[in-house]
Amino acid sequence: MVITVTLNPCIDRTVQVEGFVPGKTNRVSASRCDAAGKGINVSAALKNLGEDTRCLGFNFRGSGEFLPRALCEKGLSGELTEVGGTLRTNIKIFDAGAGVMTELNEAGAEVGPDALERFERTLERNLPKASLLVLDGSTPPGVPENYYRLLAERAERHGVRTVIDAGGELLLEGIKGSPYLIKPNRDELEEAFGERIASRADALRVARRVVKLGVGMVCVSLGKEGALLVTEDDAWFSAGADVPVRGLQGAGDSMVAGMSYALVRGMPIPEVLRYGAAAAHASLVLEGTRMCTRKGFLQMLPLISVEKIE
């Protein structure tokens, strides 16, 4: 089973415009609302792919049964720790003409030490059943910046490997917990390590530096330019495929799901990247915050190639 952790769930409201102009009136051509949070998204994609998964995290009491009901509608099992406050709402403005997403993300309601302790007890009950722990996305106010490191170390005591998809101090501190895989995008890698990444060679150089810090694998998403997967000994690159892009928001989470799916099945490292890229592409062709389907994943998989690079 793959456990996903979503400490800062949200409602994603995605609006689509043609040619977004800041400061002007923009006409919305389509809109949708999705219960989301990166870990929940990963679990939804994993379920679509056929993997057993369980969602852990917080449910904000002021939003009632909205989140548990959404998990039920997605067919996901979960054990959510109730805390005060309400779910945050994130606004996603997708410019269909440019293929660019602008995000307005709320911070979320604050959680206290008691909530963290209750969540940790829940995690402890579930870790013995897991083969992989996915720590994904931001954390709400009140959660320490080293929290992903602490959770990764807790998982390691149970013999469970950890995947981290986060940015900033969460990523830098999480690396100290020696995760098996991290998946920063270009911006997150630049921010965390203070280096400009203008090329694939730049990304490879920084990723190799991160691996030396004790990370098993580093996957760097470069958007339209493809993705890298770097280990201590080797590196692979996938340029992806040319597909019509209808939504960007779920692609990164679907990529984490595809890689996690390959990892728990013990697939060769190049296949981990290929499965991740195929899952991401199967999400790109869907509107809003929608995860890859198994049908879409199987259609994309033959289109994705992986090459070993020096």
BAPADREN-474407 format. One record per residue (C-alpha): residue number from 1; residue in three letters; x, y, z. Coordinates in steps of 0.05 Angstrom, whole numbers, m for minus. Example, Ala and Ser with C-alpha at 12.3 -4.5 7.8 and 13.67 -1.06 7.14 Angstrom:
2
+-----+---------+--------+--------+--------+
! num ! residuo !      x !      y !      z !
+-----+---------+--------+--------+--------+
!   1 !     ALA !    246 !    m90 !    156 !
!   2 !     SER !    273 !    m21 !    143 !
+-----+---------+--------+--------+--------+
END
This chain:
310
+-----+---------+--------+--------+--------+
! num ! residuo !      x !      y !      z !
+-----+---------+--------+--------+--------+
!   1 !     MET !      0 !      0 !      0 !
!   2 !     VAL !     22 !     72 !    m14 !
!   3 !     ILE !      5 !    122 !     41 !
!   4 !     THR !     m2 !    194 !     19 !
!   5 !     VAL !      0 !    252 !     67 !
!   6 !     THR !    m39 !    317 !     54 !
!   7 !     LEU !    m31 !    365 !    112 !
!   8 !     ASN !    m58 !    426 !     74 !
!   9 !     PRO !   m118 !    402 !     33 !
!  10 !     CYS !   m157 !    452 !     m8 !
!  11 !     ILE !   m212 !    468 !    m57 !
!  12 !     ASP !   m182 !    482 !   m126 !
!  13 !     ARG !   m225 !    530 !   m167 !
!  14 !     THR !   m198 !    529 !   m238 !
!  15 !     VAL !   m220 !    581 !   m289 !
!  16 !     GLN !   m200 !    579 !   m362 !
!  17 !     VAL !   m189 !    642 !   m404 !
!  18 !     GLU !   m162 !    655 !   m474 !
!  19 !     GLY !   m105 !    705 !   m468 !
!  20 !     PHE !   m103 !    725 !   m394 !
!  21 !     VAL !    m87 !    799 !   m385 !
!  22 !     PRO !    m71 !    822 !   m313 !
!  23 !     GLY !   m108 !    885 !   m291 !
!  24 !     LYS !   m162 !    876 !   m345 !
!  25 !     THR !   m230 !    842 !   m349 !
!  26 !     ASN !   m219 !    770 !   m372 !
!  27 !     ARG !   m276 !    727 !   m398 !
!  28 !     VAL !   m280 !    657 !   m368 !
!  29 !     SER !   m293 !    603 !   m420 !
!  30 !     ALA !   m297 !    545 !   m370 !
!  31 !     SER !   m292 !    534 !   m295 !
!  32 !     ARG !   m293 !    476 !   m245 !
!  33 !     CYS !   m282 !    462 !   m171 !
!  34 !     ASP !   m243 !    402 !   m145 !
!  35 !     ALA !   m228 !    377 !    m75 !
!  36 !     ALA !   m153 !    373 !    m77 !
!  37 !     GLY !    m87 !    374 !    m41 !
!  38 !     LYS !    m26 !    343 !    m72 !
!  39 !     GLY !    m26 !    279 !    m31 !
!  40 !     ILE !   m100 !    268 !    m46 !
!  41 !     ASN !    m86 !    279 !   m119 !
!  42 !     VAL !    m30 !    227 !   m118 !
!  43 !     SER !    m77 !    176 !    m84 !
!  44 !     ALA !   m131 !    189 !   m136 !
!  45 !     ALA !    m81 !    176 !   m192 !
!  46 !     LEU !    m54 !    114 !   m158 !
!  47 !     LYS !   m124 !     86 !   m150 !
!  48 !     ASN !   m137 !     99 !   m224 !
!  49 !     LEU !    m74 !     61 !   m241 !
!  50 !     GLY !    m96 !      3 !   m197 !
!  51 !     GLU !    m52 !     13 !   m136 !
!  52 !     ASP !    m76 !      5 !    m64 !
!  53 !     THR !    m70 !     72 !    m29 !
!  54 !     ARG !    m93 !    108 !     34 !
!  55 !     CYS !   m100 !    183 !     48 !
!  56 !     LEU !    m77 !    212 !    114 !
!  57 !     GLY !    m76 !    285 !    134 !
!  58 !     PHE !   m121 !    339 !    164 !
!  59 !     ASN !   m194 !    354 !    155 !
!  60 !     PHE !   m215 !    425 !    175 !
!  61 !     ARG !   m278 !    421 !    217 !
!  62 !     GLY !   m308 !    486 !    190 !
!  63 !     SER !   m316 !    454 !    121 !
!  64 !     GLY !   m356 !    396 !    150 !
!  65 !     GLU !   m360 !    333 !    109 !
!  66 !     PHE !   m337 !    364 !     43 !
!  67 !     LEU !   m269 !    332 !     42 !
!  68 !     PRO !   m289 !    263 !     70 !
!  69 !     ARG !   m346 !    262 !     20 !
!  70 !     ALA !   m299 !    280 !    m37 !
!  71 !     LEU !   m253 !    223 !    m18 !
!  72 !     CYS !   m312 !    176 !    m17 !
!  73 !     GLU !   m334 !    200 !    m86 !
!  74 !     LYS !   m264 !    187 !   m112 !
!  75 !     GLY !   m266 !    117 !    m82 !
!  76 !     LEU !   m208 !    132 !    m35 !
!  77 !     SER !   m199 !    106 !     35 !
!  78 !     GLY !   m171 !    153 !     86 !
!  79 !     GLU !   m162 !    171 !    159 !
!  80 !     LEU !   m165 !    246 !    169 !
!  81 !     THR !   m147 !    282 !    233 !
!  82 !     GLU !   m199 !    336 !    249 !
!  83 !     VAL !   m175 !    406 !    267 !
!  84 !     GLY !   m207 !    474 !    272 !
!  85 !     GLY !   m214 !    523 !    215 !
!  86 !     THR !   m238 !    515 !    143 !
!  87 !     LEU !   m209 !    488 !     79 !
!  88 !     ARG !   m168 !    538 !     39 !
!  89 !     THR !   m190 !    556 !    m31 !
!  90 !     ASN !   m138 !    561 !    m87 !
!  91 !     ILE !   m153 !    599 !   m151 !
!  92 !     LYS !   m122 !    571 !   m215 !
!  93 !     ILE !   m124 !    615 !   m277 !
!  94 !     PHE !   m108 !    574 !   m338 !
!  95 !     ASP !    m92 !    613 !   m401 !
!  96 !     ALA !   m111 !    563 !   m455 !
!  97 !     GLY !    m79 !    604 !   m510 !
!  98 !     ALA !    m10 !    608 !   m477 !
!  99 !     GLY !    m15 !    542 !   m439 !
! 100 !     VAL !      4 !    578 !   m375 !
! 101 !     MET !    m25 !    570 !   m305 !
! 102 !     THR !    m28 !    628 !   m255 !
! 103 !     GLU !    m41 !    605 !   m183 !
! 104 !     LEU !    m69 !    643 !   m123 !
! 105 !     ASN !    m59 !    597 !    m64 !
! 106 !     GLU !    m84 !    610 !      7 !
! 107 !     ALA !    m39 !    591 !     66 !
! 108 !     GLY !    m92 !    551 !    103 !
! 109 !     ALA !   m116 !    550 !    175 !
! 110 !     GLU !    m67 !    542 !    232 !
! 111 !     VAL !    m58 !    476 !    268 !
! 112 !     GLY !    m29 !    465 !    337 !
! 113 !     PRO !     17 !    415 !    371 !
! 114 !     ASP !    m43 !    373 !    395 !
! 115 !     ALA !    m66 !    363 !    323 !
! 116 !     LEU !      4 !    342 !    301 !
! 117 !     GLU !      8 !    291 !    357 !
! 118 !     ARG !    m59 !    261 !    338 !
! 119 !     PHE !    m38 !    258 !    265 !
! 120 !     GLU !     28 !    223 !    284 !
! 121 !     ARG !    m10 !    170 !    323 !
! 122 !     THR !    m53 !    158 !    261 !
! 123 !     LEU !      9 !    152 !    217 !
! 124 !     GLU !     41 !    103 !    266 !
! 125 !     ARG !    m20 !     58 !    261 !
! 126 !     ASN !    m17 !     57 !    185 !
! 127 !     LEU !     58 !     53 !    171 !
! 128 !     PRO !     64 !    m22 !    185 !
! 129 !     LYS !     17 !    m35 !    126 !
! 130 !     ALA !     54 !     10 !     77 !
! 131 !     SER !    109 !     m1 !     26 !
! 132 !     LEU !    117 !     73 !      8 !
! 133 !     LEU !    101 !    140 !     41 !
! 134 !     VAL !     88 !    201 !     m2 !
! 135 !     LEU !     97 !    269 !     31 !
! 136 !     ASP !     68 !    320 !    m16 !
! 137 !     GLY !     54 !    394 !    m20 !
! 138 !     SER !     53 !    452 !     29 !
! 139 !     THR !     38 !    450 !    103 !
! 140 !     PRO !     m9 !    497 !    141 !
! 141 !     PRO !     14 !    549 !    191 !
! 142 !     GLY !     36 !    516 !    256 !
! 143 !     VAL !     72 !    458 !    223 !
! 144 !     PRO !    148 !    462 !    233 !
! 145 !     GLU !    192 !    467 !    171 !
! 146 !     ASN !    229 !    403 !    189 !
! 147 !     TYR !    164 !    363 !    193 !
! 148 !     TYR !    175 !    323 !    130 !
! 149 !     ARG !    244 !    303 !    155 !
! 150 !     LEU !    213 !    278 !    220 !
! 151 !     LEU !    160 !    238 !    183 !
! 152 !     ALA !    212 !    208 !    135 !
! 153 !     GLU !    254 !    187 !    195 !
! 154 !     ARG !    192 !    156 !    227 !
! 155 !     ALA !    177 !    118 !    163 !
! 156 !     GLU !    249 !     93 !    159 !
! 157 !     ARG !    242 !     61 !    228 !
! 158 !     HIS !    186 !     19 !    199 !
! 159 !     GLY !    226 !      2 !    137 !
! 160 !     VAL !    182 !     45 !     93 !
! 161 !     ARG !    213 !     86 !     36 !
! 162 !     THR !    193 !    159 !     28 !
! 163 !     VAL !    178 !    203 !    m32 !
! 164 !     ILE !    178 !    279 !    m22 !
! 165 !     ASP !    147 !    329 !    m69 !
! 166 !     ALA !    154 !    398 !    m38 !
! 167 !     GLY !    192 !    463 !    m43 !
! 168 !     GLY !    231 !    513 !      0 !
! 169 !     GLU !    251 !    494 !     71 !
! 170 !     LEU !    204 !    434 !     71 !
! 171 !     LEU !    246 !    405 !     15 !
! 172 !     LEU !    313 !    425 !     44 !
! 173 !     GLU !    296 !    397 !    113 !
! 174 !     GLY !    262 !    336 !     82 !
! 175 !     ILE !    326 !    318 !     46 !
! 176 !     LYS !    359 !    309 !    114 !
! 177 !     GLY !    312 !    250 !    126 !
! 178 !     SER !    345 !    213 !     67 !
! 179 !     PRO !    283 !    202 !     25 !
! 180 !     TYR !    284 !    149 !    m30 !
! 181 !     LEU !    259 !    198 !    m83 !
! 182 !     ILE !    246 !    273 !    m88 !
! 183 !     LYS !    211 !    307 !   m146 !
! 184 !     PRO !    224 !    382 !   m148 !
! 185 !     ASN !    207 !    422 !   m210 !
! 186 !     ARG !    256 !    472 !   m239 !
! 187 !     ASP !    231 !    531 !   m197 !
! 188 !     GLU !    232 !    491 !   m132 !
! 189 !     LEU !    303 !    467 !   m146 !
! 190 !     GLU !    327 !    537 !   m162 !
! 191 !     GLU !    295 !    566 !    m99 !
! 192 !     ALA !    320 !    511 !    m53 !
! 193 !     PHE !    393 !    512 !    m76 !
! 194 !     GLY !    400 !    583 !   m100 !
! 195 !     GLU !    424 !    564 !   m170 !
! 196 !     ARG !    396 !    585 !   m237 !
! 197 !     ILE !    375 !    525 !   m279 !
! 198 !     ALA !    375 !    548 !   m351 !
! 199 !     SER !    390 !    481 !   m384 !
! 200 !     ARG !    386 !    406 !   m376 !
! 201 !     ALA !    460 !    406 !   m358 !
! 202 !     ASP !    446 !    455 !   m301 !
! 203 !     ALA !    390 !    410 !   m275 !
! 204 !     LEU !    434 !    349 !   m279 !
! 205 !     ARG !    491 !    383 !   m241 !
! 206 !     VAL !    446 !    406 !   m184 !
! 207 !     ALA !    410 !    339 !   m181 !
! 208 !     ARG !    476 !    303 !   m173 !
! 209 !     ARG !    494 !    350 !   m117 !
! 210 !     VAL !    429 !    333 !    m82 !
! 211 !     VAL !    440 !    258 !    m90 !
! 212 !     LYS !    506 !    266 !    m53 !
! 213 !     LEU !    466 !    292 !      7 !
! 214 !     GLY !    436 !    223 !     17 !
! 215 !     VAL !    375 !    223 !    m29 !
! 216 !     GLY !    365 !    158 !    m67 !
! 217 !     MET !    337 !    190 !   m131 !
! 218 !     VAL !    322 !    260 !   m156 !
! 219 !     CYS !    270 !    272 !   m210 !
! 220 !     VAL !    271 !    343 !   m238 !
! 221 !     SER !    210 !    364 !   m277 !
! 222 !     LEU !    229 !    415 !   m331 !
! 223 !     GLY !    159 !    427 !   m358 !
! 224 !     LYS !    156 !    427 !   m435 !
! 225 !     GLU !    230 !    410 !   m436 !
! 226 !     GLY !    220 !    341 !   m405 !
! 227 !     ALA !    244 !    309 !   m341 !
! 228 !     LEU !    308 !    280 !   m311 !
! 229 !     LEU !    317 !    223 !   m262 !
! 230 !     VAL !    385 !    220 !   m228 !
! 231 !     THR !    414 !    167 !   m181 !
! 232 !     GLU !    483 !    161 !   m150 !
! 233 !     ASP !    509 !    123 !   m210 !
! 234 !     ASP !    467 !    142 !   m271 !
! 235 !     ALA !    420 !    193 !   m301 !
! 236 !     TRP !    362 !    188 !   m350 !
! 237 !     PHE !    322 !    238 !   m390 !
! 238 !     SER !    253 !    237 !   m421 !
! 239 !     ALA !    233 !    290 !   m471 !
! 240 !     GLY !    160 !    271 !   m465 !
! 241 !     ALA !    110 !    273 !   m522 !
! 242 !     ASP !     71 !    325 !   m560 !
! 243 !     VAL !      0 !    324 !   m532 !
! 244 !     PRO !    m56 !    377 !   m528 !
! 245 !     VAL !    m50 !    411 !   m460 !
! 246 !     ARG !   m118 !    424 !   m427 !
! 247 !     GLY !    m97 !    428 !   m354 !
! 248 !     LEU !    m31 !    434 !   m318 !
! 249 !     GLN !    m50 !    428 !   m245 !
! 250 !     GLY !    m53 !    352 !   m238 !
! 251 !     ALA !      7 !    334 !   m280 !
! 252 !     GLY !     60 !    337 !   m226 !
! 253 !     ASP !     18 !    296 !   m177 !
! 254 !     SER !      3 !    245 !   m231 !
! 255 !     MET !     78 !    241 !   m245 !
! 256 !     VAL !     91 !    225 !   m171 !
! 257 !     ALA !     36 !    172 !   m175 !
! 258 !     GLY !     65 !    140 !   m237 !
! 259 !     MET !    135 !    137 !   m207 !
! 260 !     SER !    107 !    110 !   m141 !
! 261 !     TYR !     68 !     57 !   m179 !
! 262 !     ALA !    132 !     34 !   m214 !
! 263 !     LEU !    172 !     35 !   m149 !
! 264 !     VAL !    126 !    m10 !   m109 !
! 265 !     ARG !    128 !    m59 !   m167 !
! 266 !     GLY !    203 !    m61 !   m167 !
! 267 !     MET !    211 !    m36 !   m238 !
! 268 !     PRO !    279 !    m16 !   m267 !
! 269 !     ILE !    298 !     57 !   m254 !
! 270 !     PRO !    288 !     80 !   m327 !
! 271 !     GLU !    217 !     53 !   m323 !
! 272 !     VAL !    204 !     94 !   m261 !
! 273 !     LEU !    216 !    157 !   m302 !
! 274 !     ARG !    176 !    130 !   m362 !
! 275 !     TYR !    117 !    113 !   m319 !
! 276 !     GLY !    119 !    181 !   m285 !
! 277 !     ALA !    122 !    218 !   m351 !
! 278 !     ALA !     65 !    176 !   m381 !
! 279 !     ALA !     21 !    190 !   m321 !
! 280 !     ALA !     37 !    264 !   m325 !
! 281 !     HIS !     19 !    267 !   m398 !
! 282 !     ALA !    m46 !    230 !   m385 !
! 283 !     SER !    m65 !    286 !   m337 !
! 284 !     LEU !    m43 !    343 !   m382 !
! 285 !     VAL !    m98 !    326 !   m433 !
! 286 !     LEU !   m152 !    333 !   m379 !
! 287 !     GLU !   m184 !    399 !   m356 !
! 288 !     GLY !   m178 !    425 !   m285 !
! 289 !     THR !   m144 !    388 !   m228 !
! 290 !     ARG !   m157 !    319 !   m256 !
! 291 !     MET !   m111 !    260 !   m248 !
! 292 !     CYS !    m90 !    210 !   m301 !
! 293 !     THR !   m136 !    152 !   m316 !
! 294 !     ARG !   m111 !     82 !   m328 !
! 295 !     LYS !   m136 !     84 !   m400 !
! 296 !     GLY !   m100 !    150 !   m412 !
! 297 !     PHE !    m37 !    124 !   m379 !
! 298 !     LEU !    m36 !     62 !   m423 !
! 299 !     GLN !    m46 !    105 !   m485 !
! 300 !     MET !     12 !    151 !   m466 !
! 301 !     LEU !     61 !     98 !   m444 !
! 302 !     PRO !     82 !     76 !   m515 !
! 303 !     LEU !     94 !    149 !   m533 !
! 304 !     ILE !    145 !    161 !   m478 !
! 305 !     SER !    218 !    143 !   m488 !
! 306 !     VAL !    276 !    148 !   m438 !
! 307 !     GLU !    349 !    157 !   m455 !
! 308 !     LYS !    411 !    149 !   m411 !
! 309 !     ILE !    453 !    212 !   m408 !
! 310 !     GLU !    524 !    227 !   m386 !
+-----+---------+--------+--------+--------+
END
